[in-house]
Amino acid sequence: MYCGAQPVFADVDPKTYNIDPASIESHITEKTKAVVAVDFTGQAAKIREIREICDKHGLIFIEDAAHSIGTKYEGKPAGSLADMTCFSFHPVKTITSGEGGAVTSNDRELYKKLVLAHTHGITHEEEQMEEGPHEGPWYYEQISLGYNYRMTDFQAALLLSQLKKLDRFAERRKEIVRRYNEAFQMLPEIIVQEEIPESDTCRHLYIIRLDLEKLACTRRQFYDAMAAENVQCQIHYVPVYWFPYYRHLGYKKGLCPNAEEIYKGIVSIPLYPRMTGQDVEDVIRAVKKIVQHYRK
């Protein structure tokens, strides 16, 4: 959430790991300008509830859909739900352009601001210019500060080819997620991320959460044991306000207790379309083997 120029961190739902609408409501002040909701791991946030809160308080709703390319909420695709939706095309995302991203919006005024922001604040549009008459079609004006956020033609071509494969990528990711869910829901030492029925999720990440009270190991020991089984894991993510930049702004640990508690036990396991059935079973076997070894 953005209150003036400084973000305020709302907490997450301890079961879905997405932003909790009740926490949003409790943090709104007269300075609040926008709500940014992340579709963590690819599951859509509670879009309807967040939309209602934003409409009630006159706030801009920004959906961070970096993880949720291919996800639908109540039958509508991510990118068509919020006032603005941000996508990432980083190499590890569901589809890629090598780097870069995109922002979608149905709001004409927000669109104009986005276009200015990505081209140094420069416009060729007559209606936006202050000076005139103009010499010719080559004339332009810089009317705000902006950035050089233009995607290259090579990246755009790669992205278009990837878009044609999105349905196939999404279906394979869903198959792997179903198999993981089936395997891990039988292990009391593993907590599986809960999904809301409104979200038809194309997962970018699959996170298992270790119930460390039931295991005689630390997360680091579990992580290293997975590597020893030739399964490379990752941790997504360290709470952002723990980092020095935010600490220097006055943020302290304890702001989002649910997010911090979840962080203690989460481990991301492999999830990508080219995984074979045997690859998936190897990951499951490794998790079960380590859980059995460290089970209290």
N, C-alpha and C positions, 0 to 999 in steps of 0.2 A: 504494500500500500504506500502511496506517496502523499505525504502531508507537506505541502510547500515543496522545498527542494530536498527534503530528507525523508528516506523511507522509514516506515514503521512495520515491524514484522509481526504478522498474525500467525497463530500456531496452526498445526496440522491436526487432522483427524488421526487418532492412534491406530485405526484399522485400515483406512485407505491410503494414508500417508499424503493425501492431498490437503490443501488449505481448508480449514474448518469455517464454514460461513458464520457460525456463532462468534468465532474469534474475530472475524472481520468486523462484524457489527459492533463489538465491544471496543474496537480501536478507532472508530471513526470520530473525528473532531471537525471543527469548522475549517481547519486547514487542509483536510483531506481532499485530494484532487482526483485520484484514480485508484483502482484496485487492479493489481496484477496477480493472476492466478496461474500457477504452473500445473500442467497436466503431467504430473510426475510419473515416470516410467512409461508413459503413453496412455494411461487411463485418464479420461476426461474428468476434470474437477466437477463439482456440483453446479453446473452452469446455470440452471434455472434459478436456484436460490441466490447465487451471486448476482445474476442479472436483476433480480427483484431488489436486492440491497442497493445496487448502483442506481437503479431508477428511483428508488425511494429517496436517496440522498443527492441525486443529481451528479453522480460520479461517472467518469469514463471507465469502461471495463476493458482491460487488456488481457487477452489470453496468451500465455506463453506455451505455444504448441510445439516447441522444439523437439519434444519426445513423441508427439501424438500425430504425426503425419499418417493418414490412413484411418484414424480413429473417428467414430461417429458418436454423437450424443443425441439420443432420442431420434435416430435416423438421419440427422443432419451432420455433415462433415465438419471437422475442426477447420476453422478458417472462415466459417459463415455464421458464427454464433455471437462473438463479442464485437465491441466497437472497433477494436484492432486485434489482430492475431499475428504473433511472431512465429516464424518457422526457421529452423536451422537445417542447412544442407552440408554440415560437417561430414567428413568421410565415414564416421561410425554410425550416422543416423540412418533411418529407414530408407531414404533415398538421398543421393548426394550430388553435389555439383563440384566436388573437390573442396570447396569452402564456400562461405557466404550464406545468405538466407533471404527471406522475403517477409513482407508485412502485407496482410490483406485488410481491407476495410470497405464497407458500403457507405461510409459517411464522406460526402464530397469535400467538406472542409478539412477533415482529418487527412484525407488523401492528398490534398494540396500541400499541407504541412509536411507530410511524409516525403513527397516529391522534392520539396525544397531542402529538407534535411539531408537527402542522399546525393544532392548535387551542389554542395557549397552554398546553398541558399540562393541559387541563380534561377531566374525565370525568363522564359521567352514569351510568356502569356501577357498580352496587352492589358487585360483587366487587372493584373496584379502589379503592373508598373506604376511608378509615381511620376516619372518625367515624360515629356512628349512635346510636340509630335516626334516620331522616331524616324531616323534616316532611312531604314530599310529592314528587311527580314533578318539581317545579321545581328541586329541590336538586341541586347539583353541587359538585365539589371540584377545585381545582387541585393536582395531585400531583407535577408536575414543571414545569420551564421549557419553553416551546415558542414557536411562531411563529404568525403569521396567514397560513397558506398555503392558504386555501380558495379554490377556483375559483368565479367568479361563475356564475350561471345562464345569462347570455348567452354566456359563453365555453364552457360545457358544451354548449349547444345548437349552437354553431358546430362544436365538435369532433365531435359525433354526426353532423352532416351531412357532415363531412370523412371520417369513418370509412367511410361508405357508398361513398366514391370511392377508397378506399385501393388496391384491386386495380387500378383503371384507372391511378392515378398511378404505382404500382409498375411496371406493365408498360411504360408509356411511358418511365420512367427507364431500365429495362433495355434498351429498344430503342436509346436514345441512347448508353448505355454500350457496347453491342455495336458500334455504328458508330464511336465514338471509338477503341475498342480496335483495330478493324480498320485504321483509318487511321494510328494512331500507332505500332503495332508494326512498321511498315515504316520508321520513322525512327530510325536509330541514335543520334541526338542526344536523343531523348526516351525516358525510362524510364517504363514503365507499371506501376502498382501491381499486384502479383501477388495472385491470389485463391486461397484454400484451397478444395478441392473440397467440404468440408462446409458451406460457406456459400452459401445461395441468397440473393444479396445484392440488396437494394433500396438503391441508392446515394443518399445525401444530397449528397455532393460527388464531383466527378471531378477528380482531381489528376494533372497531368503533372509529371514531375520532369526538369529540364533537366540534361543531362550537360555541365556547363560547360567541361570539358576539351576538348570537341569543338565548342564554339561560341566565336566571337570577340566575346562580349558578356557583360555582367553580367545577373543576374536582373532588376534594375531596368530595364535597357535593353530586355530582352525584354517586360517588363510594360508599359512605356510604348509600345513598338511595337504591342502588342496593342490598347491603347487608341486608338492612331492608326488602327487598322483597324476601329474602332468595336466592339471586343469588350472588355467590362469584366471583368477578372480580380480575384482576391483571393488572399491568402496565408493558409493555414490549417495550422498556427498557430505563433506564436512559442513556443519551449519555456517553460513556465510558470515554472520556477525561475530564469529570467533576469530576471524582474521584481523591482522593488525590495523588495516585501513579503517574498519568499522570500530574496533576497540578505541582507536584514537579519536573517533567521533563521539565516543561516550557509551557505545553499546556494550553490554556485559552479558556473560553467560547467565542462563536462567530465564531469558526472555521468552523462549518457546520450549517449555519443559517436555511437551510431547515429542517434538522434533528431536530434541537432544536425547531423549530416552530411546527413540527409534534408532538414532545414529549409532548408539553403542553396540548394537548387535547386527547391523545390516551388512550383507555381502552380496555383490552382484556376480552371478554366474553366467557362463557364455550363453548368448542368444543372438543368432544371426541366420539368415535364410540358407546358407550353404552348409549348415550343420547336417550331417547324415543322421539316420536313425541310430547308428552305432555311436556317433559322437554324443548324442543326447543321453543314451544309456550309460556311456562312460562317465558323464558328469553325475548322473543319478547314483551310479555305483560308488563314486568317490565320496559324495555327500553321505550316503548311508554307511559306508565303511568308517568314516571319521566320526560320525555321530555314535555309532556302536562302540567305537574305541573309547570315546570320552564320556559316554553315558554314565550318569551317576547311579 
